[in-house]
Amino acid sequence: MPDMPTSTPSLGAVPKCLDVVTFGEAMLLLVADRPGPIEDATCFAKRTAGAETNVAIGLARLGLQVGWVSRLGTDSMARYLLATMQAEGIDCSHVVCDPSQRTALQFKGRVAGGGDPPIEYHRKGSAASLFEPGQIDVAWLTAARHLHATGVFPALSDSCLATARRSAQCMRDAGRTISFDPNLRPSLWASPQQMRDVINSLAMQADWVFPGIDEGRQLTGEHTPEGIAQFYRQQGASLVVVKLGPEGAYFDGEHGCGRVDGVPVQQVVDTVGAGDGFAVGVLSALLEGLAVPDAVARGAWIGARAVQVLGDTEGLPNRAALKAAGL
């Protein structure tokens, strides 16, 4: 069993150079064994959950050096989550495990024929929600090439929002790149207006922004992929990729705009995690220096894999699978 640190890692330690760092909450995921209401399930499969951890796992499987920053308790759920992340090759040296705090938990139901499953969260007051901006190891963070952020972590608490803002500012000051996926969770915000204002302000700190079409409509008031992309481009983003679900994606960047078709799937099992898989594809390709259309095509392919499996990360490929697909 991996060691469980109980305090913030020493600031000023020699930074380990990483490709990507992400801050976010990990949750123990329990997936129901049968379709229907969660309360009718008698058995559950244990998995990991969390938008940022999904992306971290996906990037690590493709060979990128990834760091994940968070807080956990020291319960069995924390031990499972930390061991799973470390087994994926992720740098968890800046994850703090505090015995006085508790780890978040998520139940997920199943839907016959696939689609959006019912989800029940038990995360209020979790260890991750108590993360403070002063706990950021700036030297370690800014030694990384890239920061990937989502709208979930800053929605957990005021301190997480302050942490998200400071981590992005540190990376901007260091000349690093930042990507941002809105990943809207309306139930975590006091009001739709607060959600729009905060999410859009965070997107303004990013170089690459990845809204879904419905998210983009809520956040910008625009109704077309072109309009949504232009909204964020005018705010300073160098690339905007609007996810269109089965129809693929629209991109608008410094070298032009265009569309990439979606990848057909035989059966949709679970749509949760598809956007994270998409981000894995786009981010990994961009960080490898691929052209934007090729990066978006990789994202669409991984997103399609993600909807064909039960958990959030089973569909995330390794490098061999990516190579076999010609991506």
C-alpha positions as CSV (number, residue, x, y, z in Angstrom):
1,M,0.0,0.0,0.0
2,P,1.4,3.4,-0.9
3,D,2.4,5.8,1.8
4,M,-0.3,8.3,2.9
5,P,1.1,11.7,3.3
6,T,-0.6,13.7,6.0
7,S,0.8,17.2,5.3
8,T,1.6,19.4,2.4
9,P,4.8,18.4,0.6
10,S,7.8,20.6,1.3
11,L,7.8,23.8,-0.7
12,G,11.0,24.5,-2.4
13,A,11.8,20.8,-3.2
14,V,13.5,20.2,-6.5
15,P,10.7,20.3,-9.1
16,K,10.0,17.3,-11.2
17,C,9.3,18.3,-14.8
18,L,5.9,17.1,-15.9
19,D,3.9,17.4,-19.1
20,V,0.6,18.2,-17.5
21,V,-0.7,19.0,-14.0
22,T,-4.3,19.1,-12.9
23,F,-6.1,19.9,-9.7
24,G,-9.3,18.2,-8.8
25,E,-11.4,16.0,-6.6
26,A,-11.3,12.2,-6.9
27,M,-14.3,10.2,-5.7
28,L,-14.9,6.5,-5.1
29,L,-17.4,5.5,-7.8
30,L,-19.9,2.7,-7.1
31,V,-21.7,1.6,-10.3
32,A,-24.9,-0.3,-10.0
33,D,-25.1,-3.8,-11.4
34,R,-28.5,-3.3,-13.2
35,P,-30.6,-0.7,-14.9
36,G,-33.1,1.2,-12.8
37,P,-33.2,3.3,-9.7
38,I,-30.0,3.2,-7.7
39,E,-31.8,2.0,-4.6
40,D,-32.9,-1.2,-6.4
41,A,-29.3,-2.2,-7.1
42,T,-27.9,-5.0,-4.9
43,C,-24.3,-5.0,-6.2
44,F,-22.0,-2.3,-7.3
45,A,-18.7,-2.2,-9.2
46,K,-15.9,-0.1,-7.7
47,R,-14.3,2.5,-9.9
48,T,-12.7,6.0,-9.7
49,A,-14.5,9.2,-10.7
50,G,-13.6,12.8,-11.2
51,A,-13.3,14.9,-14.3
52,E,-9.7,15.9,-13.6
53,T,-8.6,12.4,-12.6
54,N,-10.2,10.9,-15.7
55,V,-8.1,13.2,-17.8
56,A,-5.0,12.5,-15.8
57,I,-5.4,8.7,-16.2
58,G,-6.0,9.1,-19.9
59,L,-3.0,11.2,-20.5
60,A,-0.8,8.9,-18.4
61,R,-1.9,5.9,-20.4
62,L,-0.6,7.6,-23.6
63,G,2.8,8.1,-22.0
64,L,2.6,11.7,-20.8
65,Q,4.1,12.6,-17.5
66,V,1.1,13.7,-15.4
67,G,0.8,15.2,-11.9
68,W,-2.5,15.3,-10.0
69,V,-3.0,17.6,-7.0
70,S,-5.8,17.1,-4.4
71,R,-6.7,16.3,-0.8
72,L,-8.1,13.0,0.4
73,G,-8.9,11.4,3.8
74,T,-7.1,8.4,5.0
75,D,-10.0,6.0,4.8
76,S,-10.2,2.9,2.6
77,M,-11.7,5.0,-0.2
78,A,-8.7,7.3,-0.2
79,R,-6.3,4.3,-0.2
80,Y,-8.0,2.8,-3.2
81,L,-8.0,6.1,-5.1
82,L,-4.4,6.9,-4.4
83,A,-3.2,3.4,-5.2
84,T,-5.2,3.4,-8.5
85,M,-3.8,6.8,-9.6
86,Q,-0.2,5.8,-8.7
87,A,-0.6,2.5,-10.6
88,E,-1.4,4.5,-13.7
89,G,2.0,6.2,-13.3
90,I,0.6,9.5,-12.1
91,D,2.7,11.8,-9.8
92,C,0.6,12.0,-6.6
93,S,3.4,13.5,-4.5
94,H,1.3,16.7,-3.9
95,V,-1.8,14.8,-2.8
96,V,-2.4,15.5,0.9
97,C,-4.2,12.7,2.9
98,D,-5.6,14.1,6.2
99,P,-7.1,11.7,8.8
100,S,-9.5,14.4,10.0
101,Q,-11.2,14.7,6.6
102,R,-13.3,12.5,4.4
103,T,-13.1,11.3,0.9
104,A,-15.9,11.9,-1.6
105,L,-18.2,9.1,-2.8
106,Q,-20.4,8.8,-5.9
107,F,-23.1,6.3,-6.8
108,K,-24.0,5.8,-10.4
109,G,-27.0,4.0,-11.8
110,R,-27.4,2.3,-15.1
111,V,-29.9,3.0,-18.0
112,A,-31.2,0.3,-20.2
113,G,-30.0,1.0,-23.7
114,G,-27.3,3.5,-22.5
115,G,-27.6,7.3,-22.1
116,D,-27.2,9.6,-19.1
117,P,-27.3,7.5,-15.9
118,P,-28.7,8.7,-12.6
119,I,-25.9,9.9,-10.3
120,E,-25.9,10.6,-6.6
121,Y,-23.0,12.5,-5.0
122,H,-21.7,12.5,-1.4
123,R,-19.1,15.2,-1.6
124,K,-20.1,18.2,0.5
125,G,-17.4,19.1,2.9
126,S,-15.0,16.6,1.4
127,A,-11.2,16.8,1.8
128,A,-10.8,18.1,-1.7
129,S,-13.2,21.0,-1.0
130,L,-10.8,22.3,1.7
131,F,-7.9,22.8,-0.6
132,E,-6.3,26.3,-0.1
133,P,-4.4,28.4,-2.7
134,G,-1.5,28.6,-0.2
135,Q,-1.0,24.9,-0.6
136,I,0.2,25.2,-4.2
137,D,3.8,24.4,-4.7
138,V,4.5,27.0,-7.3
139,A,7.9,25.8,-8.3
140,W,6.7,22.2,-8.9
141,L,3.6,23.4,-10.7
142,T,5.3,25.8,-13.1
143,A,8.0,23.2,-14.0
144,A,5.2,21.5,-15.9
145,R,4.5,22.3,-19.5
146,H,0.7,22.6,-19.2
147,L,-2.2,23.0,-16.7
148,H,-5.5,21.3,-17.4
149,A,-8.4,22.7,-15.5
150,T,-12.2,22.1,-15.4
151,G,-15.2,23.9,-13.9
152,V,-15.8,21.2,-11.3
153,F,-13.0,21.8,-8.9
154,P,-13.6,25.6,-8.5
155,A,-17.3,24.9,-7.9
156,L,-16.6,22.9,-4.7
157,S,-15.8,25.8,-2.5
158,D,-14.5,29.4,-2.4
159,S,-11.1,28.1,-1.5
160,C,-11.0,25.8,-4.4
161,L,-12.1,28.6,-6.7
162,A,-9.2,30.7,-5.3
163,T,-6.9,27.8,-5.9
164,A,-8.0,27.4,-9.5
165,R,-7.5,31.1,-10.1
166,R,-4.0,31.2,-8.5
167,S,-2.8,28.0,-10.3
168,A,-3.8,29.4,-13.6
169,Q,-2.2,32.8,-12.9
170,C,1.0,31.1,-11.9
171,M,1.1,29.1,-15.1
172,R,0.3,32.2,-17.2
173,D,3.1,34.2,-15.4
174,A,5.5,31.3,-16.2
175,G,4.6,31.3,-19.9
176,R,2.9,27.8,-19.8
177,T,-0.2,26.8,-21.6
178,I,-3.6,26.2,-20.0
179,S,-6.7,24.2,-21.2
180,F,-10.1,24.6,-19.7
181,D,-13.2,22.3,-19.9
182,P,-16.3,24.0,-18.4
183,N,-17.7,20.6,-17.3
184,L,-20.8,22.3,-15.8
185,R,-22.2,21.1,-12.5
186,P,-25.2,23.5,-11.9
187,S,-26.0,21.9,-8.5
188,L,-22.7,23.0,-7.1
189,W,-23.3,26.7,-7.8
190,A,-25.5,29.2,-6.0
191,S,-27.2,30.4,-9.2
192,P,-26.9,30.0,-13.0
193,Q,-25.6,33.5,-13.2
194,Q,-22.8,32.9,-10.7
195,M,-21.9,29.8,-12.7
196,R,-21.8,31.6,-16.0
197,D,-19.8,34.5,-14.5
198,V,-17.2,32.4,-12.8
199,I,-16.8,29.8,-15.5
200,N,-16.4,32.4,-18.2
201,S,-13.8,34.3,-16.1
202,L,-11.8,31.0,-15.7
203,A,-12.1,30.3,-19.4
204,M,-10.5,33.8,-20.0
205,Q,-7.3,32.6,-18.3
206,A,-7.0,29.6,-20.7
207,D,-5.3,29.2,-24.1
208,W,-7.5,26.2,-25.1
209,V,-11.2,26.0,-24.2
210,F,-13.4,22.9,-24.7
211,P,-17.1,23.6,-24.1
212,G,-19.9,21.2,-25.1
213,I,-22.5,22.6,-27.4
214,D,-25.2,22.8,-24.6
215,E,-22.7,24.2,-22.1
216,G,-21.6,26.8,-24.6
217,R,-25.2,27.9,-25.2
218,Q,-25.7,28.3,-21.4
219,L,-22.5,30.2,-20.9
220,T,-22.4,32.5,-23.9
221,G,-26.0,33.0,-25.0
222,E,-24.8,32.0,-28.5
223,H,-26.6,29.1,-30.3
224,T,-24.2,27.9,-32.9
225,P,-20.8,26.3,-32.6
226,E,-19.4,29.2,-34.6
227,G,-20.9,31.8,-32.2
228,I,-19.7,30.0,-29.1
229,A,-16.2,29.6,-30.4
230,Q,-16.1,33.3,-31.4
231,F,-17.2,34.3,-27.9
232,Y,-14.2,32.6,-26.3
233,R,-11.8,33.6,-29.1
234,Q,-12.7,37.2,-28.5
235,Q,-11.9,36.7,-24.8
236,G,-8.4,35.7,-25.7
237,A,-8.5,31.9,-26.3
238,S,-6.1,30.8,-29.0
239,L,-8.2,27.6,-29.7
240,V,-11.8,26.7,-29.0
241,V,-13.2,23.3,-29.6
242,V,-16.9,22.9,-29.3
243,K,-18.0,19.3,-28.6
244,L,-21.1,18.3,-30.6
245,G,-21.6,14.8,-29.2
246,P,-22.2,12.1,-31.9
247,E,-21.8,14.8,-34.6
248,G,-18.2,15.4,-33.7
249,A,-16.7,18.8,-33.0
250,Y,-16.2,22.3,-34.4
251,F,-12.9,24.1,-33.9
252,D,-11.7,27.7,-34.3
253,G,-8.1,28.6,-33.8
254,E,-5.3,30.7,-34.9
255,H,-4.8,28.6,-38.0
256,G,-8.4,28.4,-39.1
257,C,-11.7,26.7,-38.3
258,G,-13.5,23.6,-39.3
259,R,-15.4,20.5,-38.3
260,V,-14.4,16.9,-37.5
261,D,-17.0,14.2,-37.8
262,G,-18.0,12.0,-34.9
263,V,-17.0,8.4,-34.7
264,P,-20.0,6.0,-35.0
265,V,-20.5,3.5,-32.1
266,Q,-22.5,0.3,-32.1
267,Q,-23.9,0.7,-28.6
268,V,-23.9,3.5,-26.1
269,V,-23.4,2.1,-22.6
270,D,-22.7,5.1,-20.4
271,T,-22.1,8.7,-21.6
272,V,-20.3,9.8,-18.4
273,G,-16.7,10.6,-19.1
274,A,-17.0,11.1,-22.8
275,G,-16.0,14.7,-22.6
276,D,-13.0,13.8,-20.5
277,G,-11.9,11.3,-23.0
278,F,-12.3,13.9,-25.7
279,A,-10.1,16.2,-23.8
280,V,-7.5,13.5,-23.4
281,G,-7.3,13.1,-27.2
282,V,-7.1,16.8,-28.0
283,L,-4.6,17.6,-25.2
284,S,-2.3,14.7,-25.9
285,A,-2.2,15.5,-29.6
286,L,-1.6,19.2,-29.2
287,L,1.2,18.6,-26.7
288,E,2.8,16.3,-29.2
289,G,2.7,19.0,-31.8
290,L,-0.1,17.6,-34.0
291,A,-2.2,19.9,-36.1
292,V,-5.6,20.9,-34.7
293,P,-7.8,18.9,-37.0
294,D,-5.8,15.7,-36.2
295,A,-6.0,16.6,-32.4
296,V,-9.8,17.0,-32.6
297,A,-10.1,13.7,-34.6
298,R,-8.2,11.9,-31.8
299,G,-10.5,13.5,-29.3
300,A,-13.6,12.3,-31.1
301,W,-12.2,8.8,-31.3
302,I,-11.4,8.5,-27.6
303,G,-14.7,10.1,-26.7
304,A,-16.5,7.5,-28.7
305,R,-14.6,4.7,-26.9
306,A,-15.6,6.2,-23.6
307,V,-19.4,5.9,-24.2
308,Q,-19.1,2.2,-24.9
309,V,-18.0,1.1,-21.5
310,L,-19.4,1.1,-18.0
311,G,-16.9,3.1,-16.0
312,D,-15.3,6.5,-16.6
313,T,-11.8,5.3,-17.6
314,E,-12.1,1.8,-19.1
315,G,-12.4,3.2,-22.6
316,L,-9.3,5.4,-22.3
317,P,-6.7,3.8,-24.6
318,N,-3.0,3.1,-24.3
319,R,-0.4,4.2,-26.9
320,A,-0.6,0.8,-28.7
321,A,-4.3,1.1,-29.2
322,L,-3.9,4.7,-30.4
323,K,-1.2,3.6,-32.9
324,A,-3.4,0.7,-34.1
325,A,-6.1,3.2,-34.9
326,G,-3.7,5.4,-36.9
327,L,-4.0,8.3,-34.5
